[in-house]
Amino acid sequence: MNNVNKTLYIPLYGKSYVSKRGLFLSDRKAEQIWEAEGFTLRGKSQSKWLAFYMGIRAAVFDEWVREQLSDLPDAVILHIGCGLDSRCLRLGDTGRTWYDVDFPEVIGERTRFYGETARYQMIPADVRENGWLSGVPQKKCAIVVMEGVSMYLTPDELRGLAAELSAHFEQVACLMDCYTGLAARLSRYKNPINDVGVTQVYGTDDPESIHSGGFRFVREHAMTPQKYIDMLTGLEKAVFKRLYAGGLSKKLYRLFEYRKG
């Protein structure tokens, strides 16, 4: 896999780490994959503070998807940039058709650990290219998860992806995390993804810059809600709050919700 694809090991480790400690989410699949494969991470990418952050981020996305499942009973689910994530298992039987989407080489790796069913399918695709949705029926509504994806797409590529989703579905609910412009500039010099060889990323300061067709920004979410921070105690809680939930963090990393229809 190329360097961008190798970044999937960072959140996998984070979810495995917090799951073992009983924090934020239960992810036995992440634990099993990590233990079985023995992947190697270096430097900041194996920091427990980053693991806490990856675990909270995943829990926030999980919570949002559960809310959308209640609000949008006919929606299919698209998890773009799924990596080896087990959200399709963590949320249980949703009764919906679920599509996990990533580069062909990532899906090839993923098929070692996940099997398709009538309601769960994996799509090997580059979402920067037109037509990647051709295998998905044109349902009325889609819940779209983009966790840890936007920073690897240029602004034009993000708008193109929004246009593809808008053209394919009558309604879209999408949650994506984004680096700011400052974070993108700093990432060239200091970012855990540097430890797997990635130095080029992109930031978004104006969430409305991603608008395309009917795809529109609707609100910003908290990246590290207090209820998750309160699951930590003592020094861990104090250090994490300062590193990942303080003023500087909010200048680097944001969480945006978009909708069409």
C-alpha positions in Angstrom: 0.0 0.0 0.0 1.1 3.6 -0.6 1.9 6.0 2.3 -1.6 7.5 2.4 -3.1 4.1 2.7 -0.8 3.2 5.5 -2.3 5.9 7.7 -5.1 3.5 8.3 -2.9 1.7 10.9 -2.9 4.8 13.1 -6.7 4.9 13.9 -6.8 1.1 14.0 -4.2 1.1 16.8 -6.0 3.9 18.6 -9.3 2.0 18.6 -7.6 -1.2 19.7 -5.8 0.6 22.5 -8.9 2.4 23.9 -11.1 -0.7 23.5 -8.7 -2.8 25.6 -8.8 -0.1 28.3 -12.6 0.0 28.2 -12.7 3.7 27.1 -15.0 5.5 24.6 -16.0 2.4 22.5 -15.9 -1.3 22.3 -14.0 -2.6 19.3 -13.0 -6.2 19.6 -12.4 -6.4 15.9 -9.7 -3.7 16.0 -8.1 -5.6 19.0 -8.1 -8.8 17.0 -6.7 -7.4 13.9 -4.0 -5.5 15.7 -3.0 -8.5 17.8 -3.0 -10.9 14.9 -1.0 -8.8 12.4 1.6 -7.1 14.6 1.7 -3.9 12.6 4.6 -1.5 13.5 4.1 2.2 14.2 6.8 4.7 15.0 7.1 7.9 16.9 4.0 10.0 17.7 1.7 7.6 15.8 1.8 5.2 18.7 1.2 7.8 21.4 -1.5 7.0 23.9 -2.7 10.6 23.6 -3.3 10.2 19.9 -5.0 6.8 20.6 -7.4 8.6 23.0 -8.1 11.1 20.2 -8.7 8.4 17.6 -11.0 6.6 20.0 -13.1 9.7 20.8 -13.3 10.7 17.1 -14.6 7.2 16.2 -17.1 7.4 19.1 -18.4 10.8 17.9 -18.9 9.5 14.3 -20.6 6.4 15.7 -23.0 8.5 17.7 -23.8 10.7 14.7 -24.5 7.7 12.5 -26.9 6.3 15.1 -28.8 9.6 15.1 -29.0 9.6 11.4 -30.3 6.0 11.3 -33.2 7.2 13.5 -33.9 10.3 11.4 -33.4 8.8 7.9 -35.1 5.4 8.0 -34.7 4.7 4.3 -31.0 5.7 4.0 -28.1 3.5 2.8 -24.8 4.0 4.5 -21.5 4.9 2.8 -18.3 4.8 4.8 -15.8 6.5 2.6 -12.2 5.8 3.5 -13.1 2.9 5.7 -9.6 1.4 6.1 -9.9 -1.5 8.5 -12.5 0.2 10.7 -15.3 -2.0 12.1 -18.1 0.6 12.4 -20.3 -1.7 10.4 -19.9 -4.1 13.4 -19.9 -1.6 16.2 -23.3 -0.3 15.3 -24.8 -3.7 15.1 -27.5 -4.8 12.6 -28.8 -1.5 11.2 -31.2 -3.2 8.8 -29.7 -1.0 6.0 -27.4 -1.7 3.1 -23.9 -0.6 4.1 -21.1 0.1 1.7 -17.5 0.4 2.9 -15.4 2.3 0.3 -11.6 2.6 0.0 -8.8 2.3 -2.5 -8.6 -1.1 -4.2 -5.4 -2.1 -2.3 -7.0 -1.2 1.0 -10.2 -3.2 0.2 -7.9 -6.1 -0.8 -6.4 -6.0 2.7 -9.8 -5.5 4.3 -11.2 -8.7 2.7 -8.8 -10.7 4.8 -10.8 -9.6 7.9 -14.4 -8.9 6.7 -16.8 -10.8 4.5 -19.6 -9.4 2.4 -23.3 -10.2 2.9 -26.5 -9.3 1.2 -26.5 -6.0 3.2 -22.8 -5.4 3.6 -20.6 -4.7 0.6 -17.1 -3.3 0.0 -16.3 -1.0 -2.9 -12.8 -0.8 -4.2 -12.6 2.7 -5.7 -10.8 6.0 -5.9 -13.6 8.5 -4.9 -11.7 11.3 -6.7 -12.7 9.7 -10.0 -16.1 10.1 -11.7 -18.4 7.1 -11.8 -17.2 5.3 -8.6 -20.9 5.2 -7.4 -22.0 3.2 -10.4 -22.3 0.0 -8.3 -24.6 1.7 -5.7 -28.3 1.8 -6.5 -29.7 5.3 -6.8 -31.5 5.2 -3.5 -33.4 8.2 -2.2 -31.1 8.9 0.7 -27.5 8.2 2.0 -25.7 8.6 5.3 -22.1 9.4 4.4 -19.2 9.0 6.8 -15.9 10.6 5.9 -13.6 10.1 8.9 -9.9 10.9 8.3 -10.4 11.5 4.6 -10.8 15.1 3.6 -7.2 16.1 4.4 -5.9 13.9 1.6 -8.2 15.5 -1.0 -7.6 18.8 -2.7 -10.5 21.4 -2.4 -11.4 20.7 -6.0 -11.5 16.9 -5.3 -13.7 17.5 -2.3 -16.1 19.5 -4.3 -16.1 16.9 -7.0 -16.9 14.2 -4.5 -19.8 16.4 -3.1 -21.1 16.7 -6.7 -21.0 13.0 -7.2 -23.0 12.4 -4.0 -25.5 15.1 -4.9 -26.0 13.7 -8.4 -26.6 10.2 -7.1 -28.9 10.7 -4.1 -31.9 12.9 -3.5 -30.9 13.3 0.1 -27.4 13.2 1.7 -26.3 13.5 5.3 -22.5 13.7 5.6 -20.1 14.1 8.5 -16.4 14.9 7.8 -13.4 16.0 9.9 -11.2 18.6 8.3 -7.8 20.1 8.9 -7.6 23.8 8.9 -5.2 25.6 6.6 -2.9 26.1 9.6 -2.9 22.4 10.4 -2.2 21.5 6.8 0.9 23.8 6.8 2.1 22.5 10.1 1.6 18.9 9.0 4.5 19.2 6.7 6.8 19.3 9.7 5.0 17.7 12.7 2.1 15.2 12.3 1.8 11.5 13.3 1.1 10.7 9.6 4.6 11.8 8.9 5.7 8.6 10.6 4.2 6.6 7.7 5.7 8.9 5.1 2.8 11.4 4.4 3.7 15.1 4.2 1.2 16.5 1.7 -2.3 17.3 3.2 -4.9 19.9 2.6 -6.9 22.2 4.9 -10.4 23.8 4.9 -11.0 27.0 6.7 -14.4 27.8 5.2 -16.8 24.8 5.3 -19.0 26.5 2.7 -16.1 26.2 0.2 -17.0 22.6 -0.3 -20.6 23.4 -1.5 -21.6 21.7 -4.7 -25.0 21.3 -6.2 -27.4 20.9 -3.3 -24.6 19.7 -0.9 -24.5 22.4 1.8 -22.8 22.9 5.2 -25.3 22.9 8.0 -23.4 22.9 11.3 -20.2 22.2 13.2 -19.8 19.5 15.8 -17.5 19.2 18.8 -14.6 17.0 18.0 -13.9 16.1 21.7 -17.1 16.3 23.7 -16.7 16.8 27.4 -18.5 13.5 28.2 -15.7 11.5 26.6 -12.9 13.6 28.2 -14.6 12.9 31.6 -14.0 9.1 31.0 -10.3 9.9 31.6 -9.0 10.7 35.0 -6.1 12.4 36.7 -3.0 13.4 34.7 -4.3 11.6 31.6 -7.4 13.8 31.6 -5.5 17.0 32.2 -2.9 16.4 29.6 -5.4 15.2 27.0 -7.6 18.1 27.5 -4.7 20.5 27.1 -3.3 18.8 24.0 -6.5 17.8 22.1 -9.4 19.8 23.4 -7.9 23.2 24.1 -7.8 26.4 22.0 -4.9 25.3 19.8 -6.7 22.1 18.9 -9.7 24.0 17.7 -7.5 26.0 15.4 -6.2 22.9 13.8 -9.0 20.3 13.4 -12.8 20.7 12.9 -15.8 18.6 12.3 -18.5 19.6 9.8 -21.9 18.3 8.9 -23.3 18.6 5.4 -26.7 17.9 3.9 -28.5 17.8 0.6 -32.3 17.8 0.5 
